[in-house]
Amino acid sequence: MSEEVKAYDASTIVVLEGLEAVRKRPGMYVGSVGERGLHHLVFEAAEPALEEILGGTASRVEITLTADGGVRIADDGTGLPVEHAGHRDGPALETRLTVLCCGVRPADRRSLYGGSFGVGPAVVNALSSRLAAEVRRDGTRWFLEYERGVAVAPLARTGPAGGSGTTITFEPDAEIFETLEFSFDTLAERLRELSFLNRELDITLTDDRDPAAPRPVRFRFPGGPRDHIAEQGTPLHPDVIAFEREDPDMAGTVEVALRWCDSREEQVASYANSRPTAGGGTHELGFRDGLATAVDACAREQQLLAPSDPDFTPAQLGAGLTAVVSVKLDHPEFEGSIRDRLGNGPVRACVAEAVREHLTAWLRANPAQAAAVLARISRTPRH
C-alpha cells in the first residue's frame, strides 16, 4: 500500500454535463465506439424524421451514405422549429441539437425505439466531427453548423425555401470511433424492420460512396409484416396468415404474420414497440402457446393425432415456420442487461388467445392448405 494516501472529498468529484459527458463516455450513450455505436448514430439522427411520418406531418425520409464518409438524412416534414424555446436560451433547433433527450418521444405504442438509448440527435452532434442542420420552414431556409458539438456560427437565415423539411448531415468523429465505415447491409436490415413494422413509413437508403455505382433501396410495406413474410423463403402454402388486434387487457396491439416454408429452419422474429426482442419474452411465449393450441386441436379434429397421442413438439411446429410477432404497448417493460426481452405479464395470455383464434379460423377455412401444414408437421421428427 502506498504511503501517500489520497484524500477523497468533494474537491475530487468531477461533474460532466451535456455533450462533454457524451464525448467522455460515448459507450454509455450509443452502446460502443465500434460498429454498433457508429450505426446507432444513424438511427438517433433519423428518428425525429421517422416520427414525423408516423405523426402524419411527413411522407418520406431519404438516408444517404455520402462519398465523403458522412450521412445525410432528409425529410419533407414541417421542418424542425427554429424559434426560441420557452424554457432555455437560444433557438429551439439549437436546443434540440445540444440538449440530451430534448424532443424524445415518451415510451408508448407509437414510439419507434430506433434510438434505444433515447437521447436524441444531440448525441449525434456530440460524437460528430461536423454536423450541419438545414431547415426549410415557413418559406425560409435556415442553417446551423457544429464541430464536435460546438456551434461554428449562430443560426442563420440563408434565403427563401420552397417546400418544407429538415436535412441533417453529419460525419462521425475519428477521435471517438474505432471505425468510420458504415455497413449498408446493417443499416438496410434495421430500416427494413422499421418499415414493415410501421406500414406508414417510406424510407430510401442510398449508398453514394462509389459515385460510379450509386445503390438506392426503398423500404415501404403497405401491408406491414404480411408483405415481409410474403417475400421470405419457398412457401409450403400460398396464404400468409396475418392479423392485427387491439386488446385493452394488455394496453396495446398485437400484429402477427406467419407462414410455413419448405425448409427445416424456424425463423420467428419478435418485436416490442418496433424494437427487436432477441431474448423473446411474454409476446413470443404467447405466440407459441396459441400456435400449439390451434394446430394440436386441428390435428385431433382431423384424427391425425389419436386421443392418446402426445401433442406436437416445438421442434415439429417450428420446422419451416417463418413469423413476425409484434406488439405495441402503452407501457412496455423490458428485461435483461440489454433490455431485449419483454416482461409485461398480461401480454402472454392476450397474444395466445389472438393467435389461437385466428389460426384456428384459417385452418378450418382452408382445408387443403391446412392439410399440407399438418402433414408436414406430422412427418417432422419430434426432436
C-alpha positions in Angstrom: 0.0 0.0 0.0 1.3 3.4 -0.9 2.4 5.6 2.0 0.8 8.5 0.3 -2.9 8.4 1.0 -5.0 10.4 -1.5 -7.9 12.2 0.1 -11.3 11.6 -1.3 -13.6 14.6 -0.7 -15.9 17.0 -2.6 -12.9 18.6 -4.3 -12.1 15.3 -6.2 -15.6 15.0 -7.7 -15.7 15.9 -11.4 -19.1 16.7 -12.8 -19.5 16.3 -16.6 -22.5 18.0 -18.2 -24.2 17.9 -21.6 -22.2 17.0 -24.6 -18.9 16.9 -22.7 -20.3 13.9 -20.8 -21.2 12.1 -24.1 -17.7 12.6 -25.5 -16.0 11.4 -22.4 -18.2 8.3 -22.1 -19.6 7.6 -25.5 -20.4 3.9 -24.8 -23.0 4.9 -22.2 -24.9 6.8 -24.9 -24.6 4.8 -28.1 -23.5 1.3 -26.8 -20.0 1.2 -28.1 -17.3 3.0 -30.1 -17.3 0.2 -32.7 -19.7 -0.6 -35.5 -22.7 -0.9 -33.2 -22.3 2.7 -31.9 -21.5 4.0 -35.3 -24.7 2.7 -36.8 -26.7 3.8 -33.7 -25.9 7.4 -34.7 -27.8 7.0 -37.9 -31.0 5.8 -36.1 -30.8 8.6 -33.5 -30.4 11.2 -36.2 -33.2 9.7 -38.3 -35.7 9.0 -35.6 -37.2 12.6 -35.5 -37.9 12.3 -39.2 -39.5 8.9 -38.9 -41.6 10.1 -36.0 -42.9 12.9 -38.3 -44.1 10.3 -40.8 -45.9 8.4 -38.1 -47.4 11.6 -36.9 -48.7 12.5 -40.4 -46.6 15.6 -40.9 -44.1 14.0 -43.4 -44.4 11.4 -46.1 -40.8 10.1 -46.7 -37.2 10.0 -45.4 -34.1 9.8 -47.5 -30.9 8.5 -45.9 -27.7 8.8 -47.9 -24.2 7.5 -47.2 -22.2 10.2 -48.8 -18.9 10.0 -50.8 -17.0 11.8 -48.0 -17.9 9.2 -45.4 -20.8 11.1 -43.8 -24.5 10.6 -43.6 -27.3 12.8 -44.9 -30.9 12.4 -43.6 -33.6 14.5 -45.4 -37.3 14.6 -44.8 -40.3 16.5 -46.3 -41.9 17.3 -42.9 -42.8 20.6 -41.4 -39.1 21.5 -40.6 -37.8 21.4 -37.0 -38.8 24.6 -35.0 -36.2 27.3 -35.1 -37.9 29.8 -32.8 -36.8 30.4 -29.3 -37.6 27.7 -26.8 -39.6 28.9 -23.8 -37.5 27.2 -21.1 -34.0 27.8 -22.4 -31.9 30.5 -24.1 -31.3 30.1 -27.8 -33.4 28.8 -30.7 -35.4 25.5 -30.4 -33.2 24.0 -33.2 -30.1 24.7 -31.2 -31.7 23.2 -28.1 -32.7 20.0 -30.0 -29.1 19.6 -31.1 -27.3 20.3 -27.9 -29.6 19.1 -25.0 -29.8 15.3 -24.4 -33.3 13.8 -24.5 -34.8 17.1 -25.9 -37.7 16.2 -28.2 -37.5 12.5 -27.4 -40.9 10.9 -27.7 -42.3 9.2 -24.4 -42.2 5.4 -24.4 -45.6 4.4 -25.7 -47.0 2.3 -28.5 -46.2 4.9 -31.2 -42.5 5.3 -30.2 -40.1 3.6 -32.5 -37.3 2.8 -30.1 -35.0 3.2 -33.1 -32.7 5.1 -30.7 -32.9 2.5 -27.9 -30.9 4.8 -25.5 -33.5 7.6 -26.1 -31.1 10.5 -26.1 -32.0 12.1 -29.4 -30.0 13.9 -32.1 -27.8 15.8 -29.5 -25.8 12.7 -29.0 -25.1 12.6 -32.8 -23.9 16.2 -32.6 -21.6 15.4 -29.7 -19.9 12.4 -31.5 -19.5 14.0 -34.9 -16.6 15.9 -36.2 -19.1 18.0 -38.1 -22.9 18.3 -38.1 -25.0 20.6 -40.2 -28.7 21.2 -40.0 -30.7 22.8 -42.8 -34.4 23.6 -42.0 -36.9 24.7 -44.6 -39.9 26.2 -42.8 -42.5 28.9 -43.5 -40.8 29.8 -46.7 -37.4 30.4 -45.2 -34.2 28.4 -45.2 -32.2 28.2 -42.0 -28.7 26.8 -41.4 -26.7 25.8 -38.3 -23.3 24.0 -38.2 -21.3 22.4 -35.4 -17.9 21.0 -34.9 -17.6 18.3 -32.2 -20.8 19.8 -30.6 -19.7 23.4 -30.7 -21.5 25.9 -32.9 -19.4 27.3 -35.7 -21.7 30.3 -36.0 -25.2 31.3 -34.8 -28.3 30.0 -36.5 -28.7 32.0 -39.8 -31.3 32.6 -42.5 -29.8 31.6 -45.8 -32.6 32.6 -48.1 -36.1 31.5 -49.3 -37.2 27.9 -49.3 -39.5 26.0 -51.5 -41.4 23.4 -49.6 -40.5 22.3 -46.1 -38.4 19.8 -44.2 -35.2 19.1 -42.4 -31.8 17.9 -43.6 -29.2 16.7 -41.1 -25.7 15.9 -42.3 -23.0 14.5 -40.0 -19.6 13.0 -40.1 -18.7 10.6 -37.2 -15.6 11.7 -35.2 -12.4 9.7 -35.8 -11.3 10.7 -32.3 -14.3 8.7 -30.9 -15.0 5.7 -33.1 -12.8 2.8 -33.9 -14.2 2.5 -37.4 -15.9 5.1 -39.7 -17.1 2.6 -42.2 -20.9 2.2 -42.3 -22.3 -1.1 -43.3 -25.0 -0.6 -45.9 -26.4 -4.1 -45.2 -26.6 -3.5 -41.4 -28.5 -0.2 -41.9 -30.7 -1.7 -44.5 -31.7 -4.6 -42.3 -32.9 -2.4 -39.5 -34.6 0.1 -41.8 -36.5 -2.8 -43.4 -37.6 -3.9 -40.0 -38.9 -0.5 -39.0 -40.7 -0.2 -42.3 -42.7 -3.5 -42.2 -43.4 -2.9 -38.5 -44.8 0.6 -39.3 -46.6 0.5 -42.6 -46.8 4.3 -42.8 -43.0 4.6 -43.2 -41.4 5.3 -46.6 -37.6 5.2 -46.4 -35.0 5.3 -49.1 -31.4 4.3 -48.2 -28.8 5.3 -50.8 -25.1 4.4 -50.9 -23.2 7.2 -52.8 -19.7 6.2 -51.6 -19.0 4.8 -55.1 -20.1 7.6 -57.4 -19.9 5.3 -60.4 -22.4 2.9 -58.9 -24.9 4.5 -56.5 -27.0 2.0 -54.6 -30.6 3.1 -53.7 -33.1 0.8 -51.9 -36.6 1.8 -50.9 -38.3 0.3 -47.9 -42.1 0.5 -48.0 -44.5 -2.2 -46.8 -48.2 -1.0 -47.0 -49.3 -4.5 -45.9 -47.0 -4.5 -42.9 -45.5 -7.8 -41.7 -47.7 -9.7 -44.2 -45.7 -8.1 -47.1 -42.4 -9.0 -45.4 -43.3 -12.7 -44.8 -44.6 -13.0 -48.4 -41.0 -12.3 -49.6 -39.4 -15.0 -47.3 -38.4 -18.5 -48.4 -40.2 -21.0 -50.6 -43.7 -21.3 -49.2 -45.3 -24.6 -48.2 -48.8 -23.0 -48.7 -49.7 -19.8 -50.7 -51.5 -17.8 -47.9 -49.7 -15.6 -45.4 -51.7 -15.9 -42.2 -51.8 -12.4 -40.7 -53.9 -10.3 -38.3 -53.8 -7.3 -36.1 -55.8 -6.9 -32.8 -56.2 -4.2 -30.2 -56.5 -5.6 -26.7 -57.2 -3.4 -23.7 -56.1 -6.1 -21.3 -52.5 -5.6 -22.4 -53.0 -1.9 -23.2 -51.8 -2.3 -26.8 -52.0 -4.1 -30.1 -50.6 -7.4 -31.4 -49.8 -8.0 -35.0 -48.7 -11.4 -36.3 -47.9 -12.7 -39.8 -46.8 -16.3 -40.3 -46.3 -19.0 -43.0 -44.7 -22.4 -43.1 -42.0 -22.7 -45.7 -40.4 -25.7 -47.4 -37.3 -25.8 -45.1 -36.3 -27.2 -41.8 -35.3 -23.9 -40.3 -37.5 -21.9 -37.9 -37.4 -18.1 -38.4 -39.5 -16.3 -35.7 -38.7 -12.7 -35.1 -40.4 -10.8 -32.3 -40.6 -7.1 -31.6 -42.0 -4.8 -28.9 -42.7 -1.2 -29.8 -40.7 -1.7 -33.0 -37.7 -2.9 -31.0 -36.2 -6.3 -31.7 -36.5 -8.7 -28.8 -33.9 -11.3 -29.4 -34.4 -12.6 -25.8 -38.1 -13.2 -26.5 -40.5 -12.5 -23.7 -44.2 -12.7 -23.0 -45.3 -11.9 -26.5 -43.2 -14.6 -28.1 -44.3 -17.2 -25.4 -47.9 -16.2 -26.1 -47.4 -16.7 -29.8 -46.1 -20.2 -29.3 -48.9 -21.1 -26.8 -51.6 -20.0 -29.3 -49.8 -21.7 -32.2 -49.6 -25.1 -30.4 -53.2 -25.0 -29.1 -54.6 -24.3 -32.6 -52.5 -26.8 -34.5 -52.9 -29.6 -31.9 -56.7 -29.1 -31.8 -56.9 -29.2 -35.6 -54.8 -32.3 -35.8 -57.1 -34.1 -33.4 -60.2 -32.9 -35.3 -58.7 -34.4 -38.4 -57.7 -37.6 -36.4 -54.0 -37.1 -37.3 -53.5 -37.3 -33.5 -55.3 -40.0 -31.5 -56.7 -39.1 -28.1 -53.8 -40.9 -26.5 -51.1 -39.3 -28.7 -49.0 -36.5 -27.2 -49.2 -33.0 -28.6 -46.8 -31.9 -31.3 -43.4 -30.8 -30.0 -42.0 -27.3 -30.5 -39.5 -28.8 -33.0 -42.3 -30.2 -35.1 -44.3 -27.0 -35.1 -41.3 -24.8 -35.8 -39.9 -26.7 -38.8 -40.1 -24.2 -41.7 -42.1 -21.7 -39.7 -41.5 -18.1 -40.6 -43.2 -15.5 -38.5 -43.2 -11.9 -37.2 -44.7 -11.2 -33.8 -45.1 -7.5 -33.0 -46.7 -5.9 -30.0 -47.1 -2.1 -29.4 -47.8 -1.3 -25.8 -48.6 1.9 -24.0 -46.3 0.8 -21.1 -43.6 -1.6 -22.3 -41.5 -3.3 -19.7 -38.1 -4.7 -20.9 -35.9 -7.1 -19.0 -32.2 -8.1 -19.2 -29.0 -6.1 -19.3 -29.6 -5.0 -22.8 -33.4 -4.9 -22.4 -34.0 -7.4 -25.2 -36.8 -9.3 -23.5 -40.4 -8.2 -22.9 -41.7 -8.7 -19.4 -45.4 -7.4 -19.5 -47.3 -10.2 -17.8 -50.8 -9.9 -19.4 -49.3 -9.9 -22.9 -48.8 -13.7 -22.9 -52.4 -14.7 -22.5 -53.7 -11.9 -24.8 -51.3 -12.9 -27.7 -52.0 -16.6 -27.1 -55.8 -16.1 -27.4 -55.4 -13.9 -30.5 -53.1 -16.4 -32.3 -55.3 -19.4 -31.3 -58.5 -17.7 -32.6 -57.1 -16.5 -35.9 -55.0 -19.6 -36.7 -57.9 -21.9 -35.9 -60.2 -19.9 -38.2 -57.7 -20.1 -41.0 -57.1 -23.9 -40.6 -60.8 -24.5 -40.8 -61.4 -22.2 -43.7 -58.5 -23.5 -45.8 -58.6 -27.3 -45.6 -56.2 -28.0 -48.5 -53.5 -25.7 -47.1 -54.2 -26.9 -43.6 -53.7 -30.5 -44.7 -50.3 -29.6 -46.2 -49.2 -27.9 -43.0 -50.4 -30.7 -40.8 -48.8 -33.4 -43.0 -45.5 -31.6 -42.9 -45.6 -31.2 -39.1 -46.6 -34.9 -38.6 -43.7 -36.1 -40.7 -41.1 -34.0 -38.8 -39.2 -35.8 -36.1 -40.3 -34.9 -32.6 -36.8 -33.8 -31.6 
